[in-house]
């Protein structure tokens, strides 16, 4: 398994609202020593949704500080309930969290870097910007938001980066043109990206169109972002007289496991592919929210990652379930 989690108790020290829909949380783990963590690190947080224990993943803001870990949570009405729970907490609350781990690797030998963030996707990018600025590296941060009022940490970044920060605010008519940005990058530039799925799809298409190596586009994803609204749907099991309803606030993976059809999983972020199962038929639309399968594989529609992907209507999957095999 790639993701080995060590859990510890933490106290919510303070909160502050960064924008009307984004709140920062300062968490101090027990026995906290202020040890540095890798750029792009995140933690898992144990949450309770409708009385059920769940976990949610949140990126750590910037480099490690002496007072604890900072995360930012966007209040999303169409989420599966994690943000609603986090926003209900007050300072003094106790939570279980994991120690930091990172999935967003940086090749520090490059001469040029490009950072791209969409909305709350700025959270894992801040630490990268701080590390690159400290190294006096050549880079630009492109920050795309619907409006400047939605741009969390924009003042912090402006003070740190100066004209290396480019804010693309839709309400100001400054939309991010990924084709132009990627087409103008120097050769051998590494790009770090974090944003919603539609923006990631556009970034990958623009990166390919610019004839750049796919390995030089590194990205962090939102497990909750997709092309369709988050709503309930149905899953039929091939060769089983079973139909399972996946509620809007639960993943298909959790619904299958709860029904006794255990699915192996690892990252639960749509990145490792361990949980992938066969997709037999679809009476509706598939919303592939993973980054494990290629665009071609998603169009083929033969597999689905139930940890993040969803659907509209009813789908049929093959679990290869054999009740007579232990």
C-alpha positions as CSV (number, residue, x, y, z in Angstrom):
1,X,0.0,0.0,0.0
2,X,1.3,3.5,-0.9
3,X,-0.6,5.4,1.8
4,X,0.3,4.3,5.3
5,X,-1.6,6.6,7.8
6,X,-0.5,7.4,11.4
7,X,-3.4,8.9,13.4
8,X,-3.1,11.3,16.3
9,X,-5.4,13.6,18.3
10,X,-5.4,17.3,17.6
11,X,-7.1,20.4,19.0
12,X,-8.8,23.0,16.9
13,X,-7.0,26.1,18.1
14,X,-8.6,28.8,16.0
15,X,-10.7,29.5,12.9
16,X,-10.9,32.5,10.6
17,X,-13.0,33.2,7.5
18,X,-10.8,34.0,4.5
19,X,-13.8,34.6,2.2
20,X,-17.5,34.2,2.6
21,X,-17.2,30.5,1.7
22,X,-13.7,29.6,2.8
23,X,-12.7,29.1,6.4
24,X,-9.2,28.4,7.8
25,X,-8.6,26.0,10.6
26,X,-5.6,25.9,12.8
27,X,-5.0,22.4,14.2
28,X,-2.4,21.6,16.9
29,X,-1.6,17.9,17.2
30,X,-0.6,16.3,20.4
31,X,3.2,16.3,21.0
32,X,3.5,18.8,18.1
33,X,7.2,19.7,17.5
34,X,6.9,21.9,14.4
35,X,8.7,19.4,12.2
36,X,8.9,20.3,8.5
37,X,6.7,18.4,6.0
38,X,7.0,17.9,2.3
39,X,5.6,20.5,-0.2
40,X,2.1,19.6,-1.2
41,X,1.4,17.7,2.0
42,X,-2.1,16.9,3.2
43,X,-3.7,15.3,6.2
44,X,-6.8,13.1,6.7
45,X,-9.3,14.4,9.2
46,X,-11.9,12.2,10.9
47,X,-15.4,13.7,10.5
48,X,-18.9,12.7,11.4
49,X,-21.6,12.9,8.8
50,X,-25.2,12.0,9.7
51,X,-23.9,10.0,12.7
52,X,-21.4,8.0,10.5
53,X,-17.6,8.2,10.9
54,X,-15.9,9.3,7.7
55,X,-12.6,10.8,6.7
56,X,-11.8,13.8,4.5
57,X,-8.5,14.9,3.0
58,X,-7.3,18.5,3.3
59,X,-4.1,20.2,2.0
60,X,-1.8,21.9,4.5
61,X,-1.4,25.6,4.0
62,X,2.1,26.7,3.3
63,X,5.2,25.5,5.1
64,X,5.0,24.2,8.7
65,X,4.6,26.9,11.4
66,X,5.3,26.8,15.1
67,X,1.6,26.9,16.1
68,X,0.3,23.9,14.2
69,X,-1.2,22.8,10.9
70,X,-3.4,25.1,8.9
71,X,-6.1,23.8,6.5
72,X,-8.8,25.7,4.6
73,X,-12.2,24.3,3.9
74,X,-14.6,25.6,1.3
75,X,-18.3,25.4,2.4
76,X,-19.9,23.5,-0.5
77,X,-23.6,22.9,-0.4
78,X,-23.2,20.1,-3.0
79,X,-20.5,18.3,-1.1
80,X,-20.8,15.0,0.7
81,X,-21.0,16.6,4.1
82,X,-17.4,17.0,5.1
83,X,-17.3,20.8,4.8
84,X,-20.6,21.1,6.6
85,X,-19.1,19.2,9.6
86,X,-15.9,21.2,9.6
87,X,-17.8,24.5,9.6
88,X,-19.8,23.3,12.6
89,X,-16.7,23.1,14.8
90,X,-15.6,25.7,17.3
91,X,-12.2,26.3,18.8
92,X,-11.4,23.7,21.5
93,X,-12.9,20.8,19.5
94,X,-10.9,17.6,19.4
95,X,-10.3,15.8,16.2
96,X,-8.4,12.7,14.9
97,X,-6.0,13.6,12.1
98,X,-3.2,11.8,10.3
99,X,0.4,12.9,10.1
100,X,1.2,14.8,6.9
101,X,2.0,13.0,3.6
102,X,2.6,14.4,0.1
103,X,1.6,13.4,-3.4
104,X,2.8,16.5,-5.2
105,X,6.4,15.9,-6.0
106,X,8.8,18.6,-7.2
107,X,11.9,18.2,-9.2
108,X,14.1,20.9,-7.7
109,X,16.7,20.6,-10.5
110,X,14.5,22.4,-13.0
111,X,15.3,26.0,-14.1
112,X,11.7,27.0,-14.7
113,X,8.4,26.3,-12.9
114,X,4.8,27.2,-13.5
115,X,2.1,27.0,-10.7
116,X,-1.6,26.9,-11.5
117,X,-4.4,27.0,-9.0
118,X,-8.2,27.1,-9.4
119,X,-10.2,28.3,-6.4
120,X,-9.6,26.4,-3.3
121,X,-6.9,24.5,-5.2
122,X,-4.6,27.3,-4.1
123,X,-4.1,25.4,-0.8
124,X,-1.3,22.9,-1.8
125,X,0.2,25.5,-4.1
126,X,1.1,28.0,-1.4
127,X,3.8,25.9,0.1
128,X,5.3,25.3,-3.4
129,X,5.3,29.0,-4.0
130,X,7.1,29.7,-0.7
131,X,9.7,27.0,-1.3
132,X,10.4,28.3,-4.9
133,X,10.6,31.9,-3.7
134,X,13.0,31.0,-1.0
135,X,15.2,29.3,-3.6
136,X,14.9,32.4,-5.9
137,X,13.6,30.0,-8.7
138,X,12.1,31.3,-11.9
139,X,8.4,30.7,-11.7
140,X,4.9,32.3,-12.1
141,X,1.8,31.4,-10.1
142,X,-1.5,31.7,-12.1
143,X,-4.5,31.8,-9.7
144,X,-7.9,31.5,-11.3
145,X,-11.0,32.5,-9.4
146,X,-14.6,33.5,-10.2
147,X,-14.1,36.8,-8.5
148,X,-11.3,38.5,-6.6
149,X,-13.4,38.3,-3.4
150,X,-13.1,34.5,-3.7
151,X,-9.3,34.6,-3.9
152,X,-8.2,33.2,-0.5
153,X,-4.6,34.1,0.5
154,X,-4.2,36.6,-2.4
155,X,-2.7,39.3,-0.1
156,X,-0.2,36.8,1.4
157,X,0.8,35.7,-2.1
158,X,1.0,39.2,-3.5
159,X,3.4,40.2,-0.8
160,X,5.5,37.1,-1.3
161,X,5.6,37.0,-5.1
162,X,5.0,40.5,-6.4
163,X,4.5,40.4,-10.2
164,X,5.1,36.6,-10.2
165,X,1.5,36.3,-9.1
166,X,-1.1,36.5,-11.9
167,X,-4.7,36.6,-10.6
168,X,-7.3,35.6,-13.3
169,X,-10.6,36.8,-11.9
170,X,-13.7,36.1,-14.0
171,X,-15.6,39.1,-12.7
172,X,-12.7,41.4,-13.9
173,X,-12.7,39.8,-17.4
174,X,-9.3,38.1,-16.8
175,X,-10.0,34.5,-17.6
176,X,-7.1,32.0,-17.5
177,X,-5.9,31.0,-21.0
178,X,-4.1,27.7,-20.4
179,X,-3.2,27.3,-24.1
180,X,-1.4,30.7,-24.0
181,X,0.3,30.0,-20.7
182,X,1.6,26.6,-21.5
183,X,2.5,27.5,-25.1
184,X,4.8,30.3,-23.8
185,X,6.7,28.3,-21.2
186,X,10.4,27.7,-21.6
187,X,11.5,24.2,-22.5
188,X,11.8,21.8,-19.6
189,X,9.4,23.7,-17.4
190,X,7.7,21.8,-14.6
191,X,4.1,22.7,-13.9
192,X,2.2,22.1,-10.6
193,X,-1.6,22.2,-10.8
194,X,-4.5,22.0,-8.4
195,X,-8.1,22.7,-9.3
196,X,-11.5,21.2,-10.1
197,X,-11.9,18.4,-12.6
198,X,-13.1,20.6,-15.5
199,X,-10.0,22.8,-15.1
200,X,-7.7,19.7,-14.8
201,X,-9.2,18.3,-18.0
202,X,-8.5,21.7,-19.8
203,X,-5.0,21.8,-18.3
204,X,-4.1,18.3,-19.6
205,X,-5.5,19.1,-23.1
206,X,-3.6,22.4,-23.2
207,X,-0.4,20.7,-22.0
208,X,-0.7,18.0,-24.7
209,X,-1.5,20.6,-27.3
210,X,1.7,22.4,-26.4
211,X,3.7,19.1,-27.1
212,X,5.0,19.0,-23.5
213,X,5.9,15.8,-21.7
214,X,3.0,14.6,-19.5
215,X,5.4,13.7,-16.7
216,X,6.2,17.5,-16.4
217,X,2.6,18.3,-15.4
218,X,2.1,17.3,-11.8
219,X,-1.3,17.8,-10.1
220,X,-3.3,17.5,-7.0
221,X,-7.0,16.8,-7.3
222,X,-10.3,17.4,-5.6
223,X,-12.0,14.1,-4.9
224,X,-15.4,15.8,-4.8
225,X,-15.2,17.7,-8.0
226,X,-16.8,16.4,-11.2
227,X,-18.6,17.2,-14.4
228,X,-22.0,16.3,-13.0
229,X,-23.8,17.6,-9.9
230,X,-23.2,15.4,-6.9
231,X,-26.5,13.4,-6.5
232,X,-27.7,10.0,-5.6
233,X,-27.6,7.1,-8.2
234,X,-28.1,3.4,-8.4
235,X,-25.6,0.6,-8.8
236,X,-26.6,-2.9,-10.0
237,X,-24.3,-5.8,-9.5
238,X,-23.8,-8.2,-12.4
239,X,-24.9,-11.8,-11.6
240,X,-26.3,-10.6,-8.3
241,X,-30.0,-9.8,-7.6
242,X,-28.8,-6.6,-5.9
243,X,-29.3,-2.9,-6.6
244,X,-27.6,-0.4,-4.3
245,X,-28.5,3.3,-3.9
246,X,-25.5,5.5,-3.5
247,X,-26.6,8.6,-1.6
248,X,-25.3,12.0,-2.6
249,X,-23.2,12.3,0.6
250,X,-21.5,8.9,0.3
251,X,-19.1,7.4,-2.2
252,X,-19.9,4.4,-4.3
253,X,-17.0,2.6,-2.6
254,X,-18.5,3.1,0.8
255,X,-22.0,2.1,-0.4
256,X,-20.6,-1.2,-1.8
257,X,-18.6,-1.9,1.3
258,X,-21.6,-1.2,3.5
259,X,-23.7,-3.6,1.5
260,X,-21.1,-6.4,2.1
261,X,-19.4,-6.3,-1.3
262,X,-15.9,-5.3,-0.2
263,X,-13.8,-3.4,-2.6
264,X,-10.0,-3.1,-2.1
265,X,-8.9,0.5,-1.9
266,X,-5.9,2.6,-1.0
267,X,-5.7,6.3,-1.7
268,X,-9.5,7.0,-1.9
269,X,-8.6,10.0,-4.0
270,X,-9.0,8.6,-7.5
271,X,-5.2,8.5,-8.0
272,X,-4.0,4.9,-7.4
273,X,-6.5,2.8,-9.2
274,X,-6.5,0.0,-6.6
275,X,-10.3,0.2,-6.2
276,X,-11.1,0.1,-10.0
277,X,-14.0,-2.3,-10.9
278,X,-15.5,-3.3,-14.2
279,X,-18.2,-1.1,-15.6
280,X,-20.7,-3.3,-17.5
281,X,-23.5,-1.0,-18.5
282,X,-24.9,2.5,-17.9
283,X,-28.4,3.7,-18.0
284,X,-27.5,7.4,-17.7
285,X,-24.2,9.3,-17.5
286,X,-20.8,8.4,-16.0
287,X,-18.9,11.1,-14.1
288,X,-15.3,9.9,-14.0
289,X,-13.7,12.0,-11.2
290,X,-10.4,10.0,-11.0
291,X,-7.1,10.9,-12.5
292,X,-5.9,7.3,-12.7
293,X,-7.5,6.5,-16.1
294,X,-6.6,8.2,-19.3
295,X,-9.2,10.2,-21.3
296,X,-9.3,7.3,-23.8
297,X,-10.0,4.8,-21.0
298,X,-12.7,7.0,-19.6
299,X,-14.4,7.2,-23.0
300,X,-14.2,3.4,-23.4
301,X,-16.1,3.1,-20.1
302,X,-14.8,-0.3,-19.1
303,X,-13.6,0.6,-15.6
304,X,-14.6,3.0,-12.9
305,X,-13.0,4.1,-9.6
306,X,-15.8,3.9,-7.0
307,X,-13.8,5.9,-4.4
308,X,-14.6,9.2,-6.2
309,X,-16.4,8.6,-9.5
310,X,-20.2,8.9,-9.7
311,X,-23.1,8.6,-12.1
312,X,-26.5,9.9,-13.1
313,X,-29.1,7.2,-13.3
314,X,-28.2,3.5,-12.9
315,X,-25.0,1.7,-13.7
316,X,-24.1,-2.0,-13.7
317,X,-20.7,-3.2,-12.4
318,X,-19.0,-6.5,-12.1
319,X,-17.4,-7.0,-8.7
320,X,-16.2,-10.5,-9.6
321,X,-17.9,-11.5,-6.4
322,X,-17.7,-15.2,-5.5
323,X,-19.7,-15.9,-2.3
324,X,-18.3,-19.5,-2.2
325,X,-14.7,-18.3,-2.2
326,X,-13.1,-17.2,1.0
